[in-house]
Amino acid sequence: FFSLCSEALFSAMQSGWWLYVTTLHLLCSNTVGFYLPGVTPVEYEKGDNVSIKVNSIKSTRTAIPFDYYSLMHCRPIGTGSIKADVENFGEILWGDIIKPSRYAGAMKIDVNCAKLCTTKPKEKKPDQPSRQLKKLKQRIDDEYRGHLILDNLPVSEVYIWEGHRESLYYKLGYPLGVPGNKTRDSLVNNHLAFTIKYHKPEGLPGFRIVGFNVVPYSVESSVIEQECRPGADWQPESYAPQTVVWKPLSRATPHITWSYSIKWEEDVETAWASRWDHYLKSADASNSKIHWFSIVNSLLIVLFLSGMVAMILLRALHKDFNRYNDPDNEYEAQEETGWKLVHADVFRTPRHHELLSVYVGTGGQLLGMAVITQFFALLGFLSPANRGGLLTAMLLLFVLMGSYGGYITARVAKMFHAQSWRTVTLTGVVLPGQIFVIFFAMDLLLWSKGASNAVPFTTLLALFGLWFCVSVPLVFVGAIFGYKRPTIEQPLSINQIPRHIPEQKWYLRPPVTVILAGVIPFGAAFIEIYFILSSLWLNKFYYVFGFMAIVMLILAITCAEISIVMVYFQLCYEDYNWWWRSFFISASSGLHLFLYSIFYFATSLKISSFWSGVLYFGWMFVVSYVFAVMTGTIGFLATFVFVRKIYSALKVD
């Protein structure tokens, strides 16, 4: 559904149908709740053809995916350039290049051994080492895995943990081969033994595919050419392996022969609706005990902060109100100290207020995107079966939430008496522009490496169209409504001459308070962040959106409370420059997220390539930056409400 909306929006932008864009915006916003997730089951009769497709090859050691046919694999018969089956923006951005293959089978008909083809390295000069063999060996040594798809199910290897059948572990894809070293040549897995499981639904004709597993073997090409035939006693594990040697030329591999076998098994327990459960339960994120531990840990932090906020409101503020508001108070004649002294400066317009309005508006846009995406994920609309659906939904929702960001920016800017269309324009271009510059630089790097997730020029044009023809206009639409709203009036007047701020102790200065306070929001979510990073960089599924929703709620409460507590202490020491600090206190959790990504890179990843590291830290900077803007916006808005609340109840002569 999201892919259809994005394609239609792109078509409308190209033709200039602004009325159509507006209508589609309303349609997508109002009818998304009626979309049914997943794909329609396909029933196969015995003997019906089943097609196996190939996806990009990926490795956790490089984080750079490549096209399956960039290596010496068998290509479909009679095709020149192989066209990819692209369904949405998310697939392109994620690097999923799904193409047809030569693997073929028929429902419930076993294939003992079938020869695919024989590929020979193509060389420009016969006296030079083969580049194709070198590339194949390099991909094998980098632990790349091939990915195939049958009936929208990814192929996987199945392992048994601790010798129990109940502890099956499904690992996506299959290794392209066995890495070599100085004493052993690399081996290529040129024979794939597929096991396809099917289920017979009650009351319906035909069969449904519920499992797609593989066992890869390395078999010498000459053995495949002689022994691989129907009816032969085929035992791939008993044959000599096929090595990959590219130099010296005297030992270079002359050719590689590829083959496969298919075995059908009936699965009476697994229904079509639950066929993805094996993959999801095999993910690290499926361990509910760890998530509950994370939630309990986060709740303890929230309870601690809630107790501090309650203490401030019920004891400190109540005591202060009585002292400040009681005209007969015996301490009234004494020199006043505390947060009341800055009442005539606390609502003074901050420096760079235009930029603050822009970031708060953009943060509201990101929060709206995150909340709605989370809502659809909880309902099951963004399942892993819909490849690229989550990324497409986030992109489309960010574009459509531009009106919300423009509205918030206009309200904040008007409160500062600095309303201008320049501020609105910056809301639509600052954060997306910064991200696009980084994205474009990394895309050029991916193009130079020939990666499958290098975004084509046409997709870049489509992204530009969504940005400037949909998102930015919606920002202006939201700003129009925001500027029409009444100005947010402050409860106290502001002195013309700013009050002198006393010298602050070292632990109350902005760098210290901001950086140390940001540890608490990050600590409330870092365990869940670990699983999300594993999903992004270790090619694992993440589908525990219920736990994520709880952690997001706890994170929001933590950001709000820590900003309130730190700003209150700041005001007590007569420092009224709280606007930006309330934003940075929570936003510094993004800094801690980036620092944690460095630790995760060093301890959990095996990336050794320099350019792969550049891609990793480039994307993690973007993620941390977006996370900082979102959390900073939560802290700012919560602190703004708190400060207005305490000062509006204050009597001032």
C-alpha positions in Angstrom: 0.0 0.0 0.0 2.8 2.5 0.9 4.6 1.6 -2.3 1.5 2.3 -4.3 1.0 5.7 -2.5 4.6 6.7 -3.1 4.5 5.7 -6.8 1.2 7.6 -7.3 2.7 10.6 -5.6 5.7 10.5 -7.8 3.5 10.3 -10.9 1.5 13.2 -9.7 4.6 15.3 -9.2 5.9 14.6 -12.6 2.6 15.7 -14.2 2.1 18.7 -11.9 -1.3 17.6 -10.6 -1.3 19.4 -7.3 -5.0 18.7 -6.7 -4.3 15.1 -7.3 -1.5 15.2 -4.8 -3.7 16.8 -2.1 -6.5 14.3 -2.8 -4.1 11.3 -2.6 -2.6 12.7 0.6 -6.0 12.7 2.2 -6.8 9.3 0.8 -3.6 7.7 2.0 -4.0 9.2 5.4 -7.6 8.1 5.9 -7.7 4.7 4.3 -4.4 3.2 5.5 -6.2 1.6 8.4 -8.1 -0.7 6.1 -5.0 -2.2 4.4 -4.6 -5.9 5.1 -0.9 -6.9 5.6 0.9 -9.8 4.1 0.5 -11.5 0.7 -2.3 -13.7 -0.6 -1.7 -17.4 -0.2 -0.9 -19.3 -3.4 -2.2 -22.8 -3.8 -0.2 -25.2 -6.0 -1.4 -28.5 -7.5 1.0 -31.4 -7.9 3.3 -30.7 -10.8 2.8 -27.0 -10.8 5.9 -25.0 -11.5 7.5 -23.1 -8.6 9.9 -20.3 -9.4 12.9 -19.5 -7.2 14.2 -16.0 -7.3 17.6 -14.6 -6.3 18.3 -11.6 -4.0 21.5 -9.6 -3.3 24.4 -11.3 -1.7 25.2 -9.8 1.7 27.9 -10.1 4.4 28.2 -8.8 7.9 31.9 -8.3 7.4 31.6 -5.5 4.8 28.0 -4.1 5.0 28.0 -3.7 1.2 25.5 -5.9 -0.7 26.1 -6.9 -4.3 24.0 -8.2 -7.2 23.7 -11.9 -7.2 24.8 -12.0 -10.9 27.9 -9.9 -10.2 29.7 -13.3 -9.7 30.0 -16.4 -11.9 26.5 -17.7 -11.2 24.3 -19.2 -13.8 22.1 -16.6 -15.5 18.6 -17.3 -16.8 18.4 -18.7 -20.3 17.9 -16.3 -23.2 18.1 -13.1 -21.2 20.5 -10.2 -21.8 20.2 -7.8 -19.0 18.2 -9.3 -16.1 15.5 -6.9 -14.9 14.9 -6.7 -11.1 11.4 -7.0 -9.6 11.3 -3.7 -7.7 8.2 -3.2 -5.6 8.9 -0.1 -3.5 11.4 2.6 -2.4 12.4 0.6 0.6 13.8 -2.3 -1.5 15.9 0.0 -3.5 17.3 1.9 -0.5 17.9 -1.4 1.4 19.7 -3.0 -1.5 17.2 -5.9 -2.1 17.7 -6.6 -5.9 15.3 -9.5 -6.6 15.7 -11.2 -10.0 14.6 -14.4 -11.7 16.9 -17.4 -11.6 17.5 -20.7 -13.5 16.5 -22.7 -10.4 13.2 -24.5 -11.2 11.0 -27.1 -9.6 7.5 -28.6 -9.6 5.2 -29.1 -6.6 5.8 -32.5 -4.8 8.3 -33.7 -7.5 11.7 -34.4 -6.1 14.8 -33.6 -8.1 17.7 -35.9 -7.3 20.3 -33.8 -9.0 19.9 -31.2 -11.8 22.8 -29.5 -13.5 22.4 -25.8 -14.0 25.3 -24.7 -16.2 29.0 -24.4 -16.4 30.6 -20.9 -16.1 34.0 -20.0 -17.3 35.9 -16.9 -16.3 36.0 -14.2 -19.0 39.3 -12.6 -19.4 40.4 -9.6 -21.5 44.0 -11.0 -21.7 44.7 -14.8 -21.4 48.1 -14.2 -19.8 46.6 -12.3 -16.8 44.9 -13.7 -13.7 41.1 -13.9 -13.8 39.3 -11.0 -12.2 36.1 -13.0 -12.0 37.8 -15.7 -10.0 39.5 -13.1 -7.8 36.2 -11.5 -7.1 34.5 -14.8 -6.3 37.3 -15.8 -4.0 37.2 -12.4 -2.3 33.4 -12.6 -1.7 33.8 -16.1 -0.2 36.7 -15.0 2.0 34.5 -12.0 3.1 31.8 -14.5 4.2 29.1 -13.4 1.8 25.9 -15.3 1.8 23.5 -15.9 -1.1 19.8 -15.2 -0.7 17.1 -16.9 -2.6 13.3 -16.5 -2.4 10.5 -19.0 -3.0 6.9 -17.9 -2.7 8.1 -14.8 -0.7 10.0 -17.0 1.8 13.7 -16.5 2.2 16.0 -19.5 2.0 17.7 -20.4 5.3 20.1 -22.9 6.8 18.7 -24.8 9.8 20.8 -25.6 12.8 20.0 -27.6 16.0 21.0 -26.1 19.3 22.0 -28.4 22.1 20.9 -31.5 20.2 17.1 -30.8 20.6 14.8 -30.5 17.7 12.8 -27.9 19.6 15.9 -25.6 19.5 16.0 -25.1 15.7 17.9 -22.0 14.5 17.2 -20.6 11.1 20.0 -18.5 9.6 19.1 -16.5 6.5 20.8 -17.4 3.2 23.6 -19.8 2.6 27.4 -19.2 2.5 28.9 -18.8 -1.0 31.7 -21.0 0.1 34.3 -21.8 2.7 37.0 -19.1 3.2 40.6 -20.1 2.6 43.8 -19.2 4.2 47.6 -19.4 3.5 47.5 -23.2 3.7 44.1 -24.0 2.2 42.3 -22.8 -1.0 38.9 -21.3 -0.8 36.0 -23.6 -1.6 32.8 -22.6 -3.5 29.4 -24.0 -2.7 28.3 -24.9 -6.2 25.6 -27.5 -5.3 22.5 -26.5 -3.3 20.3 -29.1 -1.7 16.8 -27.5 -1.2 14.2 -28.9 1.2 10.8 -27.3 0.5 8.0 -27.9 3.0 4.4 -27.8 2.1 1.1 -27.8 4.0 -2.3 -29.1 2.9 -5.0 -26.7 4.1 -8.3 -28.2 5.2 -11.2 -27.7 2.9 -9.1 -26.1 0.1 -7.6 -27.6 -3.0 -3.9 -27.6 -3.6 -0.9 -27.2 -1.3 0.8 -24.2 0.2 4.6 -23.7 0.7 5.5 -23.2 4.4 9.3 -23.8 4.5 12.3 -23.2 2.3 15.6 -24.6 3.6 19.0 -25.3 2.0 22.2 -27.3 2.6 25.1 -26.0 0.5 27.8 -28.3 -0.7 31.1 -27.9 -2.5 31.4 -30.6 -5.2 34.2 -30.8 -7.8 32.9 -29.7 -11.2 34.0 -32.9 -13.0 32.0 -35.0 -10.5 28.8 -32.9 -11.2 29.3 -33.3 -14.9 29.7 -37.1 -14.6 27.4 -38.1 -11.7 24.7 -35.4 -11.6 21.8 -37.0 -13.4 18.2 -38.2 -12.6 18.2 -41.6 -10.8 21.9 -41.5 -9.9 23.0 -42.3 -6.4 23.9 -38.6 -5.6 25.9 -38.1 -2.3 27.3 -34.6 -2.5 28.9 -34.8 1.0 31.1 -37.7 -0.2 32.7 -36.0 -3.2 35.9 -33.8 -3.4 35.2 -30.1 -3.1 35.5 -27.4 -5.8 38.3 -25.0 -5.1 38.6 -21.4 -6.3 42.1 -20.4 -7.4 42.9 -17.3 -9.4 46.6 -17.3 -9.2 49.1 -18.6 -10.2 47.7 -19.1 -13.7 49.0 -22.7 -13.7 46.6 -23.5 -10.9 43.7 -21.2 -11.8 40.2 -22.7 -11.8 39.3 -23.3 -15.4 35.5 -23.5 -14.9 32.8 -24.1 -12.3 29.8 -26.3 -12.8 26.6 -25.6 -10.7 23.8 -27.9 -9.7 21.0 -28.3 -7.3 18.5 -30.9 -5.8 15.0 -30.5 -4.4 13.3 -32.6 -1.7 9.6 -32.0 -0.8 8.4 -32.6 2.8 4.9 -32.3 4.2 4.6 -30.2 7.3 1.2 -30.8 9.0 1.9 -28.5 12.0 3.0 -25.3 10.3 0.1 -23.4 8.7 0.7 -20.8 6.0 -0.2 -18.0 8.4 2.5 -19.0 10.8 5.3 -20.0 8.4 7.4 -16.9 9.3 7.4 -17.8 13.0 10.6 -19.9 12.5 12.5 -17.0 11.2 11.2 -14.6 13.9 11.8 -17.0 16.8 15.4 -17.5 15.6 16.2 -13.8 15.9 18.0 -12.7 19.0 15.3 -10.1 19.6 12.7 -12.9 20.1 14.0 -13.6 23.7 11.3 -12.0 25.7 13.2 -12.3 29.0 15.9 -9.9 27.8 13.2 -7.4 26.7 11.4 -7.6 30.0 14.7 -7.0 31.8 15.3 -4.0 29.7 11.8 -2.7 30.5 12.2 -3.2 34.2 15.5 -1.5 34.1 14.0 1.4 32.3 11.0 1.6 34.6 13.4 1.9 37.6 14.9 4.9 35.9 11.5 6.4 35.3 10.4 5.8 38.8 13.5 7.5 40.2 13.0 10.5 37.9 9.3 10.6 38.7 10.1 10.7 42.4 12.4 13.6 41.9 9.9 15.5 39.8 7.2 14.8 42.4 9.5 15.9 45.2 10.1 19.2 43.3 6.5 19.8 42.7 5.0 18.7 46.0 7.7 19.9 48.4 10.1 22.4 46.9 7.6 24.3 44.7 4.9 24.1 47.3 7.3 25.6 49.9 8.5 28.2 47.5 5.0 29.3 46.5 4.1 29.7 50.2 7.2 31.8 50.8 6.9 33.9 47.7 3.1 34.4 47.6 2.5 35.0 51.3 2.8 38.8 51.9 3.2 38.2 55.7 6.0 35.8 55.2 8.8 36.6 57.7 11.4 35.8 55.2 10.0 38.3 52.6 12.2 41.1 53.8 15.3 39.0 53.3 17.2 38.8 50.0 15.3 36.5 47.7 17.1 33.6 46.1 16.0 30.8 43.9 14.0 30.5 40.7 11.7 33.4 41.4 14.4 36.0 41.0 14.6 35.3 37.3 10.9 35.6 36.7 11.4 38.7 34.6 14.0 37.0 32.3 12.9 33.4 32.2 10.8 34.0 29.1 13.3 36.1 27.3 13.7 35.2 23.7 16.8 33.0 23.3 19.7 33.4 20.9 19.2 31.7 17.5 15.5 31.3 18.3 14.7 30.8 14.6 16.9 27.7 14.5 15.3 26.5 17.7 11.9 26.8 16.1 13.1 24.9 13.1 14.5 22.0 15.1 11.5 21.7 17.3 9.2 21.7 14.3 11.4 19.1 12.6 11.4 17.0 15.8 7.6 17.1 15.9 7.6 15.9 12.3 9.9 13.0 13.2 7.9 12.1 16.3 4.7 12.0 14.2 6.4 9.7 11.7 7.7 7.5 14.5 4.3 7.2 16.4 2.3 6.4 13.3 4.9 3.9 12.0 4.9 2.3 15.4 1.1 2.1 15.4 1.0 0.3 12.0 3.8 -2.0 13.0 1.9 -3.0 16.2 -1.1 -3.9 14.0 1.1 -6.1 11.9 1.0 -4.0 8.7 4.8 -3.9 8.4 5.8 -7.5 8.6 9.2 -8.8 7.3 7.2 -10.5 4.5 6.7 -7.0 3.0 10.3 -6.3 2.0 11.2 -2.7 2.2 7.7 -1.9 3.6 9.0 -0.4 6.9 11.5 1.9 5.2 8.9 2.9 2.6 6.4 3.6 5.3 8.8 5.8 7.3 9.8 7.7 4.2 6.3 8.4 3.1 5.0 9.2 6.6 7.9 11.7 7.1 6.9 13.4 3.9 3.2 13.5 4.8 3.9 14.7 8.4 5.5 17.9 6.9 2.3 19.7 7.7 2.6 18.8 11.3 6.3 20.0 11.4 5.3 23.3 9.7 2.5 23.9 12.2 4.8 23.4 15.3 7.4 25.6 13.8 4.9 28.4 13.1 3.5 28.2 16.6 7.0 28.4 18.3 8.2 31.1 15.9 5.1 33.2 16.5 5.6 32.8 20.3 9.1 34.4 19.8 7.5 37.2 17.7 9.7 36.1 14.8 7.3 34.6 12.3 8.6 34.5 8.8 8.4 32.3 5.8 12.2 31.9 5.9 11.8 29.9 9.2 9.2 27.7 7.5 11.5 27.1 4.5 14.3 26.1 6.8 12.0 23.5 8.5 11.5 21.8 5.2 15.1 21.8 4.1 17.6 21.9 7.0 17.4 18.4 8.4 16.4 16.6 5.1 19.2 18.6 3.4 21.8 17.6 5.9 20.8 14.0 5.7 20.7 14.1 1.9 24.3 15.5 1.7 25.6 12.5 3.7 23.3 10.1 1.8 24.6 11.3 -1.5 28.2 11.1 -0.5 27.7 7.5 0.7 25.8 6.7 -2.5 28.7 7.8 -4.6 30.9 5.5 -2.6 28.5 2.6 -3.1 28.4 3.4 -6.9 32.2 3.2 -7.0 32.0 -0.2 -5.3 29.2 -1.5 -7.6 27.0 -2.2 -4.6 23.4 -3.2 -5.1 22.1 -0.6 -2.7 23.5 2.3 -4.7 20.5 4.4 -5.4 19.9 4.9 -9.2 19.5 8.4 -10.6 15.8 7.9 -11.3 15.2 7.0 -7.6 17.1 10.1 -6.6 14.8 12.2 -8.8 11.8 10.5 -7.2 13.2 11.3 -3.7 13.8 14.9 -4.7 10.2 15.1 -6.0 8.8 13.8 -2.7 10.9 16.3 -0.9 10.4 19.5 -2.8 7.0 18.8 -4.4 5.2 17.2 -1.4 7.0 17.6 1.9 8.0 21.2 1.6 4.6 22.4 0.3 3.0 20.5 3.2 5.3 22.3 5.6 4.0 25.6 4.3 0.4 24.3 4.6 0.9 23.5 8.2 2.6 26.8 8.9 -0.3 28.7 7.4 -2.6 27.1 10.0 0.0 27.6 12.7 0.4 31.3 12.0 -3.4 31.8 12.1 -3.6 30.5 15.6 -3.4 33.0 18.5 0.1 33.8 19.8 1.2 31.8 22.9 1.4 34.5 25.5 3.8 34.2 28.4 2.5 34.5 31.9 5.1 37.1 33.0 6.5 40.2 31.5 10.1 40.6 30.5 12.6 43.2 31.7 14.2 45.3 29.1 17.7 44.9 30.7 18.8 41.3 31.1 19.6 40.2 34.6 23.2 39.3 35.4 23.7 35.5 35.7 26.0 34.5 38.7 29.1 32.5 38.1 28.0 28.8 37.9 29.9 26.0 39.5 31.7 23.6 37.1 29.1 20.9 37.5 26.3 23.2 36.6 27.8 24.5 33.3 26.1 23.4 30.1 28.7 21.0 28.7 28.7 19.0 32.0 25.0 19.0 32.7 24.0 18.3 29.1 26.4 15.4 28.5 25.9 13.7 31.9 22.1 14.1 31.8 21.9 12.5 28.4 23.1 9.2 29.8 19.8 8.6 31.5 17.5 8.6 28.5 20.0 6.5 26.6 20.2 4.1 29.5 16.5 3.6 29.4 16.6 2.3 25.8 20.1 1.0 25.1 19.2 -2.8 25.4 16.5 -2.4 22.8 18.9 -0.3 20.7 21.3 -3.3 20.7 18.7 -5.5 19.0 17.8 -2.8 16.5 21.5 -2.4 15.6 21.7 -6.2 15.2 18.8 -6.1 12.8 20.4 -3.3 10.8 24.0 -4.7 10.6 23.8 -8.4 11.2 21.0 -9.2 8.8 18.5 -10.3 11.4 14.8 -9.8 11.7 13.4 -7.4 14.3 9.6 -7.9 14.9 9.1 -7.3 18.6 7.3 -4.0 18.0 5.3 -4.4 21.2 8.4 -4.2 23.3 9.6 -1.3 21.2 6.4 0.6 21.8 6.8 0.2 25.6 10.5 1.3 25.4 9.5 4.3 23.3 7.0 5.4 25.9 9.5 5.0 28.7 12.1 6.9 26.7 9.7 9.8 26.1 8.8 10.0 29.8 12.5 9.8 30.7 13.4 12.6 28.3 10.7 14.8 29.6 11.5 14.3 33.3 15.3 14.6 33.1 14.9 17.9 31.2 12.5 19.2 33.8 14.7 18.3 36.7 17.9 19.7 35.2 16.2 22.9 34.1 14.7 23.4 37.6 18.1 23.1 39.2 19.5 25.6 36.7 16.7 28.1 37.5 17.4 27.7 41.2 20.9 28.9 40.5 19.5 32.0 38.7 20.5 30.8 35.2 17.5 31.7 33.0 19.1 30.5 29.7 17.0 27.3 29.6 15.5 27.2 26.1 18.4 25.6 24.3 19.6 23.6 27.3 16.2 21.9 27.7 16.6 20.8 24.1 20.2 19.7 24.4 19.8 17.8 27.7 17.6 15.1 26.1 19.2 15.5 22.6 22.6 14.5 24.1 21.2 10.9 24.2 21.9 11.0 20.5 25.6 11.6 21.3 25.6 8.6 23.6 23.9 6.5 20.9 26.8 7.4 18.5 29.4 6.6 21.2 27.6 3.3 21.8 27.7 2.6 18.0 31.5 2.8 18.2 31.5 0.3 21.1 29.1 -2.0 19.1 31.4 -1.7 16.0 34.4 -2.8 18.0 32.7 -5.7 19.9 29.9 -7.1 17.8 30.9 -6.5 14.2 33.6 -8.0 12.1 33.9 -5.2 9.6 37.6 -4.8 8.6 37.3 -2.8 5.3 37.9 0.9 5.7 35.1 2.0 3.3 32.7 -0.3 5.0 33.5 1.4 8.3 32.9 4.8 6.6 29.4 3.6 5.5 28.7 2.2 9.0 29.7 5.4 10.9 28.0 7.6 8.2 24.7 5.9 8.7 25.0 5.7 12.5 25.7 9.5 12.5 22.4 10.0 10.6 20.5 7.7 13.0 22.1 9.4 16.1 21.3 12.8 14.7 17.7 12.0 14.0 17.4 10.4 17.5 18.9 13.5 19.1 16.4 15.8 17.3 13.4 13.6 18.4 14.5 13.3 22.0 15.5 16.9 22.2 12.0 18.0 21.0 10.4 15.9 23.7 12.6 17.5 26.4 12.0 21.0 25.1 8.2 20.7 25.0 7.9 19.1 28.4 10.2 21.7 30.0 8.3 24.5 28.3 5.0 23.3 29.8 6.7 22.9 33.2 8.2 26.4 33.3 5.0 28.0 32.2 3.1 26.1 34.8 5.3 27.1 37.8 5.6 30.7 36.8 2.0 31.2 35.9 1.1 30.3 39.5 3.6 32.9 40.9 2.4 36.2 42.3 4.7 39.1 41.1 4.3 42.7 42.2 
